[in-house]
Amino acid sequence: MLRVFVYGTLKPGERYYSQYCQGRVVESCAAIAYGHLYDLPLGYPAMISGDRPIQGYVLTFADATTWHDLDELEDYNPNRPSEENEYDRYQIEVFSLAGESMGCAWAYLMTLERVQKIGGVHLPQGVWTGMSEIVPANAL
């Protein structure tokens, strides 16, 4: 079994779920991981290491060959230097919405330097959706 924490376009209902996950996921569970979440002007988010709750899902796949497709989508290749990957793959601890540990799952994280270079906007609420709009602070 392959467990992956998703927080962006692979979440149920988002852009790539049907293409990469539909029919492959044997379990989907709302979850929280800790880090910092950014909205990228490219139309998808990035998560970096940190201490703020990020809402997503733990998707469990029965077929480990799913790695190939997910790695390709996330522009990750374990055989090339980290700085050449858009994301890197890490095992992180994930939690239920009630705060109980669910063990570890894989997640794709980006470096802060790459996020800044791309022009990412911090999402302090820890939630990303393809339908989300960034509201300027002075508009609140």
Contacts in CASP RR format, 6 or more apart in sequence:
PFRMAT RR
TARGET T0000
AUTHOR 0000-0000-0000
METHOD contacts of the structure
MODEL  1
MLRVFVYGTLKPGERYYSQYCQGRVVESCAAIAYGHLYDLPLGYPAMISG
DRPIQGYVLTFADATTWHDLDELEDYNPNRPSEENEYDRYQIEVFSLAGE
SMGCAWAYLMTLERVQKIGGVHLPQGVWTGMSEIVPANAL
1 26 0 8 1.000
1 60 0 8 1.000
1 61 0 8 1.000
1 62 0 8 1.000
2 60 0 8 1.000
2 61 0 8 1.000
2 62 0 8 1.000
2 63 0 8 1.000
2 64 0 8 1.000
2 66 0 8 1.000
2 67 0 8 1.000
2 106 0 8 1.000
3 58 0 8 1.000
3 59 0 8 1.000
3 60 0 8 1.000
3 61 0 8 1.000
3 104 0 8 1.000
3 105 0 8 1.000
3 106 0 8 1.000
4 10 0 8 1.000
4 58 0 8 1.000
4 59 0 8 1.000
4 61 0 8 1.000
4 70 0 8 1.000
4 105 0 8 1.000
4 106 0 8 1.000
4 107 0 8 1.000
5 31 0 8 1.000
5 33 0 8 1.000
5 56 0 8 1.000
5 57 0 8 1.000
5 58 0 8 1.000
5 92 0 8 1.000
5 94 0 8 1.000
5 105 0 8 1.000
5 106 0 8 1.000
5 107 0 8 1.000
6 56 0 8 1.000
6 57 0 8 1.000
6 58 0 8 1.000
6 59 0 8 1.000
6 107 0 8 1.000
7 33 0 8 1.000
7 37 0 8 1.000
7 45 0 8 1.000
7 47 0 8 1.000
7 54 0 8 1.000
7 55 0 8 1.000
7 56 0 8 1.000
7 57 0 8 1.000
7 107 0 8 1.000
7 128 0 8 1.000
8 14 0 8 1.000
8 44 0 8 1.000
8 45 0 8 1.000
8 56 0 8 1.000
8 128 0 8 1.000
8 129 0 8 1.000
8 130 0 8 1.000
9 15 0 8 1.000
9 16 0 8 1.000
9 17 0 8 1.000
9 44 0 8 1.000
9 45 0 8 1.000
9 130 0 8 1.000
10 16 0 8 1.000
10 17 0 8 1.000
10 20 0 8 1.000
10 21 0 8 1.000
10 59 0 8 1.000
10 70 0 8 1.000
10 73 0 8 1.000
11 17 0 8 1.000
11 56 0 8 1.000
11 57 0 8 1.000
11 129 0 8 1.000
12 21 0 8 1.000
12 28 0 8 1.000
12 57 0 8 1.000
14 129 0 8 1.000
14 130 0 8 1.000
15 44 0 8 1.000
15 130 0 8 1.000
16 73 0 8 1.000
20 66 0 8 1.000
20 69 0 8 1.000
20 70 0 8 1.000
20 73 0 8 1.000
21 59 0 8 1.000
21 61 0 8 1.000
24 61 0 8 1.000
24 62 0 8 1.000
24 63 0 8 1.000
24 66 0 8 1.000
25 59 0 8 1.000
25 60 0 8 1.000
25 61 0 8 1.000
26 60 0 8 1.000
26 61 0 8 1.000
26 62 0 8 1.000
27 58 0 8 1.000
27 59 0 8 1.000
27 60 0 8 1.000
28 57 0 8 1.000
28 58 0 8 1.000
28 59 0 8 1.000
28 60 0 8 1.000
29 57 0 8 1.000
29 58 0 8 1.000
29 60 0 8 1.000
29 96 0 8 1.000
29 102 0 8 1.000
30 55 0 8 1.000
30 56 0 8 1.000
30 57 0 8 1.000
30 96 0 8 1.000
30 97 0 8 1.000
31 55 0 8 1.000
31 56 0 8 1.000
31 57 0 8 1.000
31 58 0 8 1.000
31 94 0 8 1.000
31 95 0 8 1.000
31 96 0 8 1.000
31 97 0 8 1.000
31 102 0 8 1.000
31 105 0 8 1.000
32 53 0 8 1.000
32 54 0 8 1.000
32 55 0 8 1.000
32 56 0 8 1.000
32 94 0 8 1.000
32 95 0 8 1.000
32 96 0 8 1.000
32 97 0 8 1.000
32 99 0 8 1.000
33 47 0 8 1.000
33 53 0 8 1.000
33 54 0 8 1.000
33 56 0 8 1.000
33 92 0 8 1.000
33 93 0 8 1.000
33 94 0 8 1.000
33 95 0 8 1.000
33 105 0 8 1.000
33 107 0 8 1.000
34 50 0 8 1.000
34 51 0 8 1.000
34 52 0 8 1.000
34 53 0 8 1.000
34 54 0 8 1.000
34 92 0 8 1.000
34 93 0 8 1.000
35 47 0 8 1.000
35 48 0 8 1.000
35 49 0 8 1.000
35 50 0 8 1.000
35 51 0 8 1.000
35 52 0 8 1.000
35 53 0 8 1.000
35 54 0 8 1.000
36 47 0 8 1.000
36 48 0 8 1.000
36 49 0 8 1.000
36 50 0 8 1.000
36 52 0 8 1.000
36 54 0 8 1.000
36 122 0 8 1.000
37 45 0 8 1.000
37 46 0 8 1.000
37 47 0 8 1.000
37 52 0 8 1.000
37 54 0 8 1.000
37 122 0 8 1.000
37 123 0 8 1.000
37 126 0 8 1.000
37 127 0 8 1.000
37 128 0 8 1.000
38 45 0 8 1.000
38 46 0 8 1.000
38 47 0 8 1.000
38 48 0 8 1.000
38 110 0 8 1.000
38 115 0 8 1.000
38 120 0 8 1.000
38 121 0 8 1.000
38 122 0 8 1.000
38 123 0 8 1.000
39 45 0 8 1.000
39 120 0 8 1.000
39 121 0 8 1.000
39 123 0 8 1.000
39 128 0 8 1.000
39 132 0 8 1.000
39 134 0 8 1.000
40 46 0 8 1.000
40 115 0 8 1.000
40 118 0 8 1.000
40 119 0 8 1.000
40 120 0 8 1.000
41 118 0 8 1.000
41 119 0 8 1.000
41 120 0 8 1.000
42 118 0 8 1.000
43 130 0 8 1.000
45 123 0 8 1.000
45 128 0 8 1.000
46 87 0 8 1.000
46 109 0 8 1.000
46 110 0 8 1.000
46 114 0 8 1.000
46 115 0 8 1.000
46 118 0 8 1.000
46 120 0 8 1.000
47 54 0 8 1.000
47 107 0 8 1.000
47 108 0 8 1.000
47 109 0 8 1.000
47 110 0 8 1.000
48 109 0 8 1.000
48 110 0 8 1.000
48 111 0 8 1.000
48 112 0 8 1.000
48 115 0 8 1.000
49 109 0 8 1.000
52 124 0 8 1.000
52 126 0 8 1.000
53 126 0 8 1.000
54 126 0 8 1.000
54 127 0 8 1.000
55 126 0 8 1.000
55 127 0 8 1.000
58 94 0 8 1.000
58 102 0 8 1.000
58 105 0 8 1.000
70 108 0 8 1.000
71 77 0 8 1.000
71 78 0 8 1.000
71 89 0 8 1.000
74 86 0 8 1.000
74 87 0 8 1.000
74 89 0 8 1.000
74 108 0 8 1.000
75 85 0 8 1.000
75 86 0 8 1.000
75 87 0 8 1.000
76 85 0 8 1.000
76 86 0 8 1.000
76 87 0 8 1.000
76 88 0 8 1.000
76 89 0 8 1.000
76 108 0 8 1.000
77 84 0 8 1.000
77 85 0 8 1.000
78 89 0 8 1.000
82 88 0 8 1.000
86 110 0 8 1.000
86 114 0 8 1.000
87 108 0 8 1.000
87 109 0 8 1.000
87 110 0 8 1.000
88 108 0 8 1.000
88 109 0 8 1.000
88 110 0 8 1.000
88 111 0 8 1.000
89 106 0 8 1.000
89 107 0 8 1.000
89 108 0 8 1.000
89 109 0 8 1.000
90 106 0 8 1.000
90 107 0 8 1.000
90 109 0 8 1.000
91 104 0 8 1.000
91 105 0 8 1.000
91 106 0 8 1.000
91 107 0 8 1.000
92 104 0 8 1.000
92 105 0 8 1.000
92 106 0 8 1.000
92 107 0 8 1.000
92 109 0 8 1.000
93 101 0 8 1.000
93 103 0 8 1.000
93 104 0 8 1.000
94 101 0 8 1.000
94 102 0 8 1.000
94 103 0 8 1.000
94 104 0 8 1.000
94 105 0 8 1.000
95 101 0 8 1.000
95 102 0 8 1.000
96 102 0 8 1.000
121 134 0 8 1.000
123 132 0 8 1.000
123 134 0 8 1.000
END
